[in-house]
Amino acid sequence: MHRRFLCDAQSIERLIHFVSRDAFDIEGLGSKQIIHFNKLGWLKYPSDIFLLPDKIDEIALLDRMGQKSAKNLINAINARRKIGLERVIFALGIRQIGISTAKLLAETFETLPKLQQVCIAAQDKNHPAYQELIDIDQIGESIANDLIMFFSEKKNQQLISLLLENVTPVTPIKAQLDSPIAGKIIVFTGTLSQLSRAEAKAQAERMGAKVTGSVSQKTDYLIAGANSGNKSQKASKLGVTILSEDEWITLLS
């Protein structure tokens, strides 16, 4: 495996990143559980996470676990066997690759094997693959070189191969650039009744909008649910268009 995963301390650090919020986000598998499972020899590489369901009875016997907690953990793991490609790329812990860049790579290459193939070919800087990589918006030579280094290492190729035996990355839906909110900056506030906040955000992003958490002069629309509070007041002062949830749904239809 990649040298970062060889040392126990580094292995634990990378595994904690692997299950972090923007990565696999597995509920019930935090740093304490990772350290404990690592000591038991159950967890060393990312792919090992998806072998834990085979140990449900042993997990249930652990201190402070029990059958219910063990079952909840296994369900949380199994729920992540199908997951957005951008989360998988981010979870790998590649240098300089944050979630935004991971999303960009996922949208550009659509599959992990395709990204890996291009990065391997791009080892030769005269190969068209290298130009393809550095031509991507926000990538450039420095990030491209880190991608090439990671995906070209045999140990990382093995890591990815084992991971893909247990996980199905989902190709992101490309943004609808001709939608009425394409290129707009959106803020949601208050409680929505017809969609969860996460669903509303995902829908807006699929339609080409950028969703942020705070209102500014650059904000195009504030979508105000129940109990919207201070953000609505600030939006009014800044002249930002405020829409109710129903008005928002009408705009999208």
ZAVOGU-170812 format. One record per residue (C-alpha): residue number from 1; residue in three letters; z, y, x. Coordinates in Angstrom, 2 decimals. Each point is the difference from the previous one (the first is absolute). Example, Ala and Ser with C-alpha at 12.3 -4.5 7.8 and 13.67 -1.06 7.14 Angstrom:
2
BABA seq type       z       y       x
BABA   1  ALA    7.80   -4.50   12.30
BABA   2  SER   -0.66    3.44    1.37
This chain:
253
BABA seq type       z       y       x
BABA   1  MET    0.00    0.00    0.00
BABA   2  HIS   -0.31    3.66    0.97
BABA   3  ARG    2.47    0.98    2.72
BABA   4  ARG    1.77    2.33   -2.44
BABA   5  PHE    1.05   -3.06   -2.01
BABA   6  LEU    1.22   -2.11    2.93
BABA   7  CYS    3.37    1.60    0.68
BABA   8  ASP    2.49   -0.65   -2.80
BABA   9  ALA    1.04    3.65   -0.26
BABA  10  GLN   -3.61    1.16   -0.10
BABA  11  SER   -0.89   -2.79   -2.39
BABA  12  ILE    2.73    1.13   -2.39
BABA  13  GLU   -1.08    3.63    0.30
BABA  14  ARG   -3.59   -0.84   -0.85
BABA  15  LEU    1.03   -2.27   -2.88
BABA  16  ILE    2.13    2.80   -1.45
BABA  17  HIS   -3.07    2.25    0.17
BABA  18  PHE   -2.10   -2.76   -1.60
BABA  19  VAL    2.16    0.01   -3.14
BABA  20  SER    0.53    3.79   -0.12
BABA  21  ARG   -0.83    2.10   -3.06
BABA  22  ASP   -3.62    0.84    0.87
BABA  23  ALA   -0.63   -3.49    1.35
BABA  24  PHE    0.90   -3.20   -1.88
BABA  25  ASP    3.10    1.53   -1.62
BABA  26  ILE    1.70   -3.32   -0.77
BABA  27  GLU    3.11    0.58   -2.10
BABA  28  GLY    3.02   -1.87    1.30
BABA  29  LEU   -1.41   -0.48    3.49
BABA  30  GLY    1.62    2.79    1.98
BABA  31  SER    1.12    0.29    3.59
BABA  32  LYS    3.18   -2.08   -0.53
BABA  33  GLN   -1.93   -2.89   -1.51
BABA  34  ILE   -2.69    0.18    2.69
BABA  35  ILE    2.59   -0.09    2.80
BABA  36  HIS    1.82   -2.91   -1.66
BABA  37  PHE   -3.17   -2.02   -0.65
BABA  38  ASN   -1.17    0.70    3.55
BABA  39  LYS    3.27   -1.39    1.41
BABA  40  LEU   -0.47   -3.10   -2.13
BABA  41  GLY   -3.46   -0.45    1.49
BABA  42  TRP   -1.73    0.50   -3.35
BABA  43  LEU   -1.64    3.33    0.69
BABA  44  LYS   -1.82    1.07    3.13
BABA  45  TYR   -3.52    0.99   -1.03
BABA  46  PRO   -1.26    1.77   -3.15
BABA  47  SER   -1.63   -3.18   -1.31
BABA  48  ASP    3.43   -1.70    0.07
BABA  49  ILE    1.09    2.21   -2.90
BABA  50  PHE   -2.36   -1.89   -2.28
BABA  51  LEU    1.48   -3.35    1.05
BABA  52  LEU    3.47    1.03   -1.20
BABA  53  PRO   -0.64   -1.30   -3.56
BABA  54  ASP    0.14   -3.50    1.50
BABA  55  LYS    3.61    0.74    0.99
BABA  56  ILE    1.25    1.24   -3.37
BABA  57  ASP    2.78   -2.60   -0.17
BABA  58  GLU    1.20    0.83    3.52
BABA  59  ILE   -0.16    3.74   -0.74
BABA  60  ALA    2.06   -0.52   -3.17
BABA  61  LEU    2.79   -1.56    2.08
BABA  62  LEU    0.31    3.03    2.29
BABA  63  ASP    3.00    2.30   -0.26
BABA  64  ARG   -0.43    2.66   -2.73
BABA  65  MET   -3.26   -1.50   -1.25
BABA  66  GLY    0.24   -2.68   -2.67
BABA  67  GLN   -2.77   -1.52   -2.12
BABA  68  LYS   -0.80    3.17   -1.96
BABA  69  SER   -0.34    2.27    3.07
BABA  70  ALA   -2.02   -2.65    1.82
BABA  71  LYS   -2.35   -0.34   -2.97
BABA  72  ASN   -0.40    3.79   -0.25
BABA  73  LEU   -0.87    0.20    3.70
BABA  74  ILE   -2.57   -2.78   -0.26
BABA  75  ASN   -1.55    1.66   -3.07
BABA  76  ALA   -0.21    3.30    1.91
BABA  77  ILE   -1.73   -1.74    2.92
BABA  78  ASN   -2.46   -1.82   -2.25
BABA  79  ALA   -0.81    3.27   -1.78
BABA  80  ARG   -1.30    1.34    3.32
BABA  81  ARG   -2.46   -2.81    0.66
BABA  82  LYS   -2.62    2.27   -1.58
BABA  83  ILE    0.32    3.53    1.35
BABA  84  GLY   -2.03    3.11    0.80
BABA  85  LEU   -1.98   -0.21    3.24
BABA  86  GLU    1.37    3.37    1.14
BABA  87  ARG    3.54   -1.38   -0.16
BABA  88  VAL   -1.00   -3.00    2.12
BABA  89  ILE   -1.62    2.21    2.64
BABA  90  PHE    3.03    2.29    0.12
BABA  91  ALA    2.38   -2.98    0.13
BABA  92  LEU   -1.60   -1.26    3.22
BABA  93  GLY    1.72    2.83    1.88
BABA  94  ILE   -3.06    1.18    1.90
BABA  95  ARG    0.69    3.04    2.15
BABA  96  GLN   -0.97    3.32   -1.67
BABA  97  ILE   -0.86   -1.71   -3.31
BABA  98  GLY    2.04    1.54   -2.80
BABA  99  ILE   -0.54   -0.76   -3.67
BABA 100  SER   -2.58    2.80   -0.45
BABA 101  THR   -2.16   -1.31    2.85
BABA 102  ALA    0.50   -3.55   -1.26
BABA 103  LYS   -1.36    1.08   -3.40
BABA 104  LEU   -3.00    1.58    1.70
BABA 105  LEU   -0.72   -3.18    1.96
BABA 106  ALA    0.41   -2.14   -3.12
BABA 107  GLU   -2.46    2.15   -1.95
BABA 108  THR   -2.49   -0.01    2.88
BABA 109  PHE    0.00   -3.68    0.97
BABA 110  GLU    1.22   -1.62   -3.26
BABA 111  THR    1.23   -3.23    1.68
BABA 112  LEU    2.29   -0.74    2.93
BABA 113  PRO   -2.51   -2.36    1.69
BABA 114  LYS   -2.65    2.76   -0.15
BABA 115  LEU    2.35    2.53    1.63
BABA 116  GLN    0.92   -2.57    2.64
BABA 117  GLN   -3.67   -0.85    0.63
BABA 118  VAL   -0.94    3.64    0.54
BABA 119  CYS    2.97    0.61    2.31
BABA 120  ILE   -0.84   -3.06    2.11
BABA 121  ALA   -3.64    1.05    0.30
BABA 122  ALA    1.12    3.56    0.85
BABA 123  GLN    1.55   -1.21    3.26
BABA 124  ASP   -3.46    0.77    1.34
BABA 125  LYS   -0.20    3.78   -0.37
BABA 126  ASN   -3.78   -0.22    0.04
BABA 127  HIS    0.05   -2.22   -3.08
BABA 128  PRO   -0.79    1.72   -3.34
BABA 129  ALA    3.38   -1.23   -1.29
BABA 130  TYR    1.81    2.41    2.32
BABA 131  GLN   -1.90    2.97   -1.38
BABA 132  GLU    0.60   -1.28   -3.53
BABA 133  LEU    3.72    0.00    0.69
BABA 134  ILE    0.33    3.44    1.57
BABA 135  ASP   -2.28    1.56   -2.62
BABA 136  ILE    2.55   -0.73   -2.72
BABA 137  ASP    1.76    3.16   -1.14
BABA 138  GLN    3.41    0.42    1.71
BABA 139  ILE   -0.49   -2.94    2.38
BABA 140  GLY   -1.42    1.21    3.32
BABA 141  GLU    0.16   -1.69    3.40
BABA 142  SER    3.78   -0.27    0.41
BABA 143  ILE    0.64   -1.81   -3.29
BABA 144  ALA   -3.19   -2.03    0.41
BABA 145  ASN    1.21   -1.25    3.38
BABA 146  ASP    3.34   -1.08   -1.46
BABA 147  LEU   -1.80   -1.88   -2.78
BABA 148  ILE   -2.33   -1.66    2.50
BABA 149  MET    2.90   -1.03    2.22
BABA 150  PHE    1.97   -1.50   -2.89
BABA 151  PHE   -2.78   -1.93   -1.70
BABA 152  SER   -1.54   -1.24    3.25
BABA 153  GLU    3.13   -1.81    1.18
BABA 154  LYS   -0.19   -3.74   -0.68
BABA 155  LYS    3.68   -0.12   -0.92
BABA 156  ASN   -0.48    2.61   -2.71
BABA 157  GLN   -3.07   -1.81   -1.28
BABA 158  GLN    2.17   -3.08   -0.41
BABA 159  LEU    2.70    2.07   -1.72
BABA 160  ILE   -2.57    1.33   -2.49
BABA 161  SER   -1.52   -3.44   -0.56
BABA 162  LEU    3.41   -1.48   -0.88
BABA 163  LEU    0.78    2.95   -2.27
BABA 164  LEU   -3.28   -0.36   -1.90
BABA 165  GLU    0.82   -3.63   -0.73
BABA 166  ASN    2.81    1.26   -2.20
BABA 167  VAL   -1.08    3.48   -1.12
BABA 168  THR   -3.03    1.31   -1.89
BABA 169  PRO   -0.66    3.68    0.84
BABA 170  VAL   -1.50    1.93   -2.92
BABA 171  THR   -2.86    2.36    0.75
BABA 172  PRO    0.82    3.54   -1.22
BABA 173  ILE   -2.02    1.43   -2.84
BABA 174  LYS   -2.04    2.90    1.33
BABA 175  ALA    0.78    3.40   -1.42
BABA 176  GLN   -2.23    1.27   -2.79
BABA 177  LEU   -1.39    3.11    1.65
BABA 178  ASP   -1.68    1.17   -3.21
BABA 179  SER    3.19   -0.04   -2.09
BABA 180  PRO    1.43    3.23   -1.49
BABA 181  ILE    2.93   -0.12    2.43
BABA 182  ALA   -1.87   -0.98    3.17
BABA 183  GLY    1.28    2.11    2.88
BABA 184  LYS    2.82    1.50   -2.08
BABA 185  ILE    3.65    0.11    1.09
BABA 186  ILE    2.30   -1.44   -2.64
BABA 187  VAL    3.78   -0.02   -0.42
BABA 188  PHE    1.85   -2.11   -2.57
BABA 189  THR    3.43    0.99   -1.28
BABA 190  GLY    2.37   -1.17   -2.70
BABA 191  THR   -0.11   -3.31   -1.87
BABA 192  LEU   -3.38   -1.32   -1.13
BABA 193  SER   -0.08   -2.08   -3.18
BABA 194  GLN   -3.36   -1.77    0.24
BABA 195  LEU   -0.14   -0.86    3.70
BABA 196  SER    2.50   -0.47    2.77
BABA 197  ARG   -0.05    2.63    2.74
BABA 198  ALA   -1.49   -2.56    2.42
BABA 199  GLU   -2.75   -0.95   -2.46
BABA 200  ALA   -0.85    3.65   -0.66
BABA 201  LYS   -0.18    0.73    3.72
BABA 202  ALA   -2.22   -3.01    0.67
BABA 203  GLN   -2.30    0.97   -2.87
BABA 204  ALA   -0.33    3.57    1.29
BABA 205  GLU   -0.76   -1.19    3.53
BABA 206  ARG   -2.64   -2.44   -1.27
BABA 207  MET   -1.68    2.97   -1.66
BABA 208  GLY   -0.10    1.95    3.25
BABA 209  ALA    3.07    2.22   -0.35
BABA 210  LYS    2.73    0.54    2.56
BABA 211  VAL    3.53   -0.44   -1.34
BABA 212  THR    2.83    1.90    1.66
BABA 213  GLY    3.71    0.26   -0.69
BABA 214  SER    0.47    3.77   -0.02
BABA 215  VAL   -1.63    2.98   -1.70
BABA 216  SER   -1.75    2.63    2.14
BABA 217  GLN   -2.76    2.57   -0.31
BABA 218  LYS   -2.44   -2.78    0.88
BABA 219  THR    1.03   -2.10   -3.01
BABA 220  ASP   -2.73   -0.22   -2.66
BABA 221  TYR    1.90   -1.79   -2.78
BABA 222  LEU    3.64   -0.70   -0.76
BABA 223  ILE    0.34   -2.87   -2.46
BABA 224  ALA    3.28    0.57   -1.82
BABA 225  GLY    1.76   -2.85   -1.77
BABA 226  ALA    3.35    0.21   -1.77
BABA 227  ASN    2.78    1.86    1.83
BABA 228  SER   -2.41    1.53    2.50
BABA 229  GLY    2.48    2.58    1.31
BABA 230  ASN   -0.46    2.27    3.01
BABA 231  LYS   -3.52   -1.05    0.95
BABA 232  SER   -1.36    1.33   -3.30
BABA 233  GLN    1.71    3.34    0.58
BABA 234  LYS   -1.40    0.25    3.51
BABA 235  ALA   -3.49   -0.97   -1.19
BABA 236  SER    0.10    2.75   -2.64
BABA 237  LYS    0.94    2.61    2.59
BABA 238  LEU   -2.84   -1.13    2.29
BABA 239  GLY   -2.57   -0.09   -2.78
BABA 240  VAL   -0.52   -3.76    0.29
BABA 241  THR   -1.54   -1.67   -3.06
BABA 242  ILE    2.67   -2.03   -1.81
BABA 243  LEU   -1.11   -2.93   -2.15
BABA 244  SER    1.99   -2.20   -2.34
BABA 245  GLU   -0.45   -3.75    0.33
BABA 246  ASP   -2.33   -0.02   -3.03
BABA 247  GLU   -2.08    2.86    1.43
BABA 248  TRP   -0.22   -1.86    3.30
BABA 249  ILE   -1.25   -3.17   -1.71
BABA 250  THR   -2.56    2.06   -1.94
BABA 251  LEU   -1.22    1.59    3.24
BABA 252  LEU   -0.58   -3.41    1.55
BABA 253  SER   -1.80   -1.48   -2.99
